[in-house]
Amino acid sequence: MLSLEEVKLRLQDADQAHVLQFWSELSEAEQDVFLQELSQLDLSGLKEHCEGAARAAASAAANLDEFMEPVPSEFIGSARNSDKICLAHWESEGLLQISKNRVGVLLLAGGQGTRLGVQYPKGMYNVGLPSRKTLYQIQAERLHKIQEWQKQDMGLNVLYHGTL
């Protein structure tokens, strides 16, 4: 495992030093786990990949129409319009995939809450629920509950562009 100083340098080289913004708020055990996770990341590879994606996004878009086709109807469903047997099957299959560590969560933060009068992501905004929980907190608590049921960790990645 790398030292904290080594990880700091790697993060700075990858323009990701903000990842340690709340380091001091973590317990010593949480710091150890986080440092171990950060030590395993290929930050230079990630930076190259992101820069390549940005270059590709800035270039003229390829015509992908010929590759586009409707999603097959057997893959389309709605909890609202499905019978109990189908819902039970979906739940069972979802829990099976979680137990096999085949599920992760990617939460797209949706941008700044400037129209709401705040300078942080909209998902952190208090929408007036009786619990006073944010939408991010509710999502994280649901994931935590599933992890407890399945005795299986799941990844949660929050994609956000901006500063906190």
Beta strands, then each sheet from edge to edge (+ up, - down):
strand 1: 104-108
strand 2: 155-159
sheet 1: 1+ 2+
end
